[in-house]
Amino acid sequence: MLDLATKHNDPDKVLGWNERIGYGTAAFGWNMINGIIGTFLTVYFTNVAFLNVAIISTLIAVSKVFDGVSDLIVGRIVDKTNSSLGKARIWLLRMCIPFGISTVLLFSVPASLPEAVKYVYVFIMYNIVNAVCLTFMQVPFYSLISLLTRNAYERGFLGNIQQIFQTLGNVFVNAVFTVMLTYFSGAVEVPGTYTQGAYTITVGILCAIMVVASIITVFTTKERVNETQARHEDKKTEDSVSTWTAIKALLSNKYWVMMFFAMLVIFFVIIFYSIGGVYYAIYVFGDMGQISWMNNAISIAQFAIMFATPFFMKKFGKRPIYALGMLLMAIGFLGFGFVDTSKPLMIVCNVLKGIGLGMSGGMAMGIVADAILYGQLKTGINAVGMGNAGTSAAQKLGLGLGQAIFGWVMTAAGFDATLDAQGLPQPESFITAIKFMYNYIPMIMCAVIFVMIAVFFNLDRDLNKLKEEKGIE
């Protein structure tokens, strides 16, 4: 079998760059598609498929119930999986193609269907994409950090690598998506509008790239911890306890619970500025193409700072970097609301958001892995799969809840997509709502997480104490 991973099998040694980069490649792929769904799906539904945003938002909110349950199920499946490719990589290989096909179908709502049937179609496809396919990509991928290595620094470094490649996926989508839509739409009656065919072709091409990226990760990484963890860790695993016992173990882990909350909030913020940015570009700036500089000011700054965060992490630790990142994001969101008549200053504010997101995001999964290890050492229960499933669930709950609330507020503020076709402006109440959701709600939420991490989060201290007690270096 093809094996391009680092040659050694010691979970405590550092990994080679081929494996670090190979690990990050899948993050580029699936987060590229996740970014398309998060940023452009709502505007596709409202402005191309002409569906009611309030109904769509309600369907998404209901779907998140299934999505959250599926994360726990998939986490359990990952923990019980045994294959020649290990616990996690086999699922990336199995699910990347179904993920791509179902995403294309989600962005291809048949125009000939009756309106009620269209909503049924959207509900079914949205759940296949998110509750099934994306879950079977995300949970195994996040679990890989804990399965590739037990080295604390290496886990933090992999978390940073993951964020770099996820950001690259965002940068790539922001740069090419509207350009591809324009190209494949050809000549249209109303400038700035895009056809159904353009969405289908564009999403199809990007999904093919995702499949290739996922396969690269499968054959450039190796799951070492699962093979040798009995040497250093208690052998009481999730296979020997009930699902409910594993869940209770996680809920008793205060640091995992805090990270669950933090991940939910930050992804709520991400979906608010992602969707909000598209509508901001369309209805405040008058051109959907403006989303490119808005989002890339964030993504490029995020990408750049993450090359420095490993050095900051080594000197200061994960928590201070995470907390400072949340503070910078809060400042960036607050500033944008005051300078939204000056493009250079708006770019500066979005750069601040990007730096903050890169600092906190680069630390996040490494902190989660440490929190899971803390819980394992404290309770003797190995909850790697369930712990990462919970993290994935938090992210998707944040994205789904944010997407739903955003749509409901749009409806309450008077948004009507048919006004665009008539050449009429949207009501001023809608413009005000967009500005508030893009700027001030994210600012408040980032400030809350900053306080929580800066004041109440002492994982490094408590984890080191447990390691000393158990004689683990």
Summary of the structure (lengths in Angstrom):
residues: 473
radius of gyration: 21.8
end to end distance: 33.7
largest distance: 71.7
contacts: 1761
relative contact order: 0.15
helix: 80%
strand: 0%
